Amino acid sequence: MRLLFDRNTWQEIFGSIRKNKIRTIITIIGVLWGIFVYIAMSGAAKGMDNGFEKSFETVAMNSLFAWAQSTSKPYSGYKTGRQLQLKLGDATVLQNRIPELQYIAPRNVKGTFGSAPASITRGSKSGNYPVYGDFPVFTKIATKKIYDGGRFVNDDDIEQARKVCIIGERTQKEMFEEDEDPIGGYIRIDGIYFQVVGVHKFVQNAPFDSDSDIYIPFTTYRRLYNSGENVGWFSMAAFDDADVIQVEEDVKSVLKNIHRVDPTDERAFGTFNLGEVFSKIMGFSKGLTFISLIVGIATILAGIIGIGAILLISVKERTKELGVRRALGATPGEVRTLIILECLFLTLIAGIMGIILGALTLSIVNNATQGIDFPYTNPTVPIPLVMGAFALMLILGILIGLIPAQRAVSIRPIDALREE
């Protein structure tokens, strides 16, 4: 401990560093690069992780979607190419037969999947927008952020087939004046008056979100467009602990059974498993974090070994000097501590510089990715992980420093004084 605060000790350490400037700088860069790579790659993975979590925050992570197509195989007296149609009653059957399904929302739409959008008018203003027919349960699967004072479709709207609607931000701007409150106002959807009961926020990068969508009760949609019991598609969410891939297979199997389709017909019903996609993305992010840890530690270790090699050379060059120290009464412990302090100091400087450089890089990346249409946000590395990597560096620095330190201690004063 006395050597740690001894001025002569540090003068000797700095003197040794000055004698090997180029080698010391190169070695410091090696250690610096290791922790920089770790912070940069871990931060990049975390930024991607945060971005996708933010994008998926409005959609259940275990969600999936199913729709009807046409058969590709004959079955039970039906020919190939039969066009299938989902029905409202299918939702009840799916819910009863697949216990892993937490929510299921039948949905219809006019304005996507090849259909013409609805004509929306208000006074002299007009436009074309997609109109969705939905149940309240839909918000359990895909959250809709509604501005204060508004609401989404509720059970009374469904039961009474009310002519109410929830409009998007762009629809509000194009149909209403800037200082006009749209809640309670009226618009015409394909010639029928609807009262606006809510305005939903647009969430950038959120899947399936738009600033112009209009939502009305499913039962009202059915009356307006005479769709009867037909359903465009099912939005579903499995329980968090469910195997969403197996749930997808179960959904298709039940639908094939309901509509009398060959169990081996893979084209009869289409599905999109958002839960599976999300799991793959999160797996990629975790893999990138793990790789950054391995690469970072390997690079740090290589740099620290370089520091040890430089100190071995330094000890060789300072043989006479260390011999004089021993002859004047320096103990082996003091000589060992001197060399370890030098190694620890170089490691400490390299680590601090690497952390600062990594933090600056992540800050630049964060500023550069603000507002872009890509799920990436707030690339950071938790402080405990940074401190853990830094502590590992210092421990490795001490351990590597023991090698040249032991070499210095093994020098006998008489032998050192005989060297020219």
MOBELQUI-V589650 format. One record per pair of residues at least 6 apart in sequence whose C-alpha atoms are under 7 Angstrom apart, sorted by the first residue. I is the first residue (numbers start at 1). GAP is how many residues later the second one is. Records with the same first field share a line. If there is no record, write none. Layout:
I=GAP, GAP
//
This chain:
3=6
9=329
13=329
17=7
27=276, 279, 280
28=275, 318, 322
29=321
30=269, 270, 273
31=268, 269, 272, 273, 319, 320
32=318, 319, 321, 322
33=321
34=262, 263, 265, 266
35=261, 265, 316, 319, 320
36=318, 319, 321, 322
37=255, 259
38=254, 255, 258
39=319, 342
40=318, 322
41=248, 251
42=247, 250, 339
43=319, 336, 337, 338
44=335
45=240, 243, 244
46=333, 334
47=329, 330, 331, 332, 333
48=237, 327, 328, 329
49=233, 236
50=326, 327, 328
51=324, 325, 326
52=323, 324
55=150, 151, 152, 320
56=150
58=84, 85, 148
59=82, 83, 84
60=81, 82, 177
61=214, 217
62=175, 176, 177, 178, 182, 212, 213
63=78, 173, 174, 175, 210, 211, 212
64=171, 172, 173, 208, 209, 210, 211
65=168, 169, 170, 171, 206, 207, 208
66=167, 168, 169, 203, 204, 205, 206
67=165, 166, 167, 202, 203, 204
68=16, 17, 18, 200, 201, 202
69=14, 15, 198, 199, 200, 201
70=11, 12, 13, 14, 197, 198
71=9, 10, 11, 12, 194, 196, 197
72=8, 9, 193, 195, 196
73=7, 189, 192
74=6
75=186, 187
85=145
86=144, 145, 146
87=142, 143, 144
88=18, 141, 142, 143
91=13, 15
94=157, 160
95=6
100=138, 139, 142, 147
101=136, 137, 138
102=135, 136, 137
103=133, 134, 135
104=130, 131, 132, 133
105=30, 32, 33, 129, 130, 131
106=28, 125, 127, 128, 129
107=26, 27, 124, 125, 126, 127
108=24, 25, 123, 124, 125
109=21, 22, 23, 24, 123
110=6, 7, 8, 20, 21, 22
111=6, 7, 18, 19, 20
112=18
117=11, 12, 13
118=10, 11, 12, 13, 71, 72
119=8, 9, 10, 70, 71
120=6, 7, 8, 9, 67, 68, 69, 70
121=6, 66, 67, 68
122=53, 65, 66
125=50
129=83, 84
130=83, 84
131=82, 83, 84
132=82, 83, 84
133=82, 83, 84, 85, 88
134=81, 82, 83, 84
135=18, 82, 83
136=17, 18, 19
141=95, 96
144=56
145=55, 56
146=52, 53, 54, 55
147=51, 52, 53, 54
150=33, 47, 48, 49
151=46, 47
152=14, 46
153=63, 64
157=60
158=59, 60, 61
161=56, 58, 59
162=58
163=31, 32, 57
164=30, 31, 32, 33, 52
165=29, 30, 31, 32, 49, 50, 51
166=30, 31, 32, 33, 34, 48, 49, 50
167=31, 32, 33, 45, 46, 47, 48
168=31, 32, 33, 43, 44, 45, 46
169=30, 31, 32, 33, 42, 43
170=41, 42
171=41
172=10
176=6
182=14
183=13, 14, 15
184=11, 12, 13
185=10, 11
186=7, 8, 9, 10
187=6, 7, 8
188=6
202=7, 8, 9
203=6
205=168, 169, 170
222=6
238=6
244=31, 32
245=31
252=17
253=10
256=6, 7
300=93
304=93
305=95
307=36
308=92, 93, 96
311=93
312=92
315=89, 93
319=97
320=96, 97, 99
323=88, 89, 90, 93, 94
324=89, 93
326=87
327=86
332=77
335=73, 74
336=69, 70, 72, 73
339=62, 65, 66
340=58, 61, 62, 65
343=54, 55, 58
344=50, 53, 54
347=46, 47, 50
348=46
351=39
362=17, 18
366=11, 12, 13
//
